[in-house]
């Protein structure tokens, strides 16, 4: 883990990261506190399935979730996933890196703005998330509530073009 407060942020593919790192990250209750679909313990089998599903998105759509690095060390995952005709942006950071979310989101959104396939992005957040000013500062606007896999989420939209 990086100790600098302003690490260099880079993106790579999830298979480049040790499954043990992802498993430890995703079993941290501080990380999953606002993830209503994370109702299980991550193990090696599930991690392999998860990484495979994210790689399938890259194969199908030419874009997907990245592993996010700070000064070369794994600090989380996130990116764009096609949901129907929309590109949804997700970001899941290690607890000690939560403060880097806005910087990482801006870098990823710069990527989206340069990609002609992405006229807008959506964000799905559980209603338990109360600190939403960061989305407002990015220019995202609340669309409404949606059901995703049996859980309610607040859906936001940000035009990129």
N, C-alpha and C positions, 0 to 999 in steps of 0.2 A: 504494500500500500504506500502511496506517495505521502510524504510529510509536508510538501509545499502547499501553501494555500492557493496557489495559482498554477496548478500543474498543466503541462501540455496535454490536451485532450486529443486522442486519436481513436479511430474506429477500426476494428478488425472483425473477422468472422468468428462466431461462437465455437466452432471446432478447434480453434487455436488455443482455447482456454481449458485448463485442467478441469475435468468434471468435479473433482474435489472442491475446487474454488467456487464453482457455481452452486454446488450442493450446500456448502457452508453458508453462502450468501442467501440462498432461498429458504434456508431453515432458520434464519434469524427472525424472531417474532417482531422485532422493530421494523423489519422490511415488509413482512406480510400483514401487518396490522390493518392496513387499508386495502387489502387484496381479498375480496370476498370469495373469489374462485380458488384461492390457495388454501384448501381445507384438508391438506394431506402433508405428510412428511416426504421431502425429496430424498430419493435414494439414487444409486447409480443407474438402475434400470429406467426410472422416470427421467432422469437428466438426459440420458441417451435418447429417449423418445422425444423430449422437448427440443434438444438441439437438432435432431433429425427433422422435426416438424418445421422448425425455423429455416433450416436449409432447403426444405421442400418449397417454401415461399420464394426463396432466391431462384430456384430452378423454374418455378411456375411464372413468377411475376418479374423477375430480374431485379428484385429489391426485397429487403426483409429486415430482420433485426440484426444489429451488430453487437459484438462485445465492445464495451467502452473501456478505454485505457486512460489512466492518468499517469503521466511520466512513464509509460510502458507497463504499468501494473493494472491488473483487472480491477475495475471499480463498479461494474454493473453491466447491464444490457439494455438495449432499447433500439428503436428505429421505427420503420414503417411497415405496416402489414395491410394488405388489400382485404377489405371487408366489403364484399359485394362490389360496388362501383367506387367505393370510397377508400382513401388511404388513411388508416388510423395510425396515430403516433403514440407509442408507449415508451416509458422510461422507468427502469427499476434499478436503483442504485444501492450500493452497500450503505448501511446506516451512517457510517462515519463520513460518507461522501454526499449526504443529502444536500448540503449547501452548494454543490456544483450543478444542481439540476437546471437552473436557468441558463447557465453558460452552455451546457451540453445541448439543451433544447434549442437555443439560438443557433448553434453550429449545425445541428441536424436540420433545422428549418431553413437555413441558408442553402443546404443541399436541396431541400424540397423546392425552393424557389427557382433553382437552376434546372430542375427536371421538368420537362414539358408534360410528363404524364401526371403531374400532381398539381391540379388547379387549386386544391384546398386540402387541408388535413383535418381530421377529427381527433378528439381526445375523449376518452371515456374514463370518468372518475367516479368512485363510489360516493354516495351522499355523506359518508362519514368524513370525507375530506372537507375541512372547513376553511383552509387557507388557500384561496383560489385567486388571489390578486396577481400572482405570477402569470396566470393565463390571460387575465385582463391586460396586463402590461404587454404581453405578446400580441394582443389584438384579437384574441379568441373570444367568441360570443356564445353564450348558452343557447343551445337549440331546444333542449328539453330533456326529459327522462326517457331512457330506453331500457328494455330488458335484454340482457346478454347472458345466455347460459343459465337462466333462472335467477339472476341477480339484477337489481336495479342499479343503473349508472346514470350520472349526469353526462350529457353529450354536449361537447363544445365543438365549434367549427372555426377554423382560421383560413381565410383566403390567402393563397400564396402567389397569385398572379394579379 
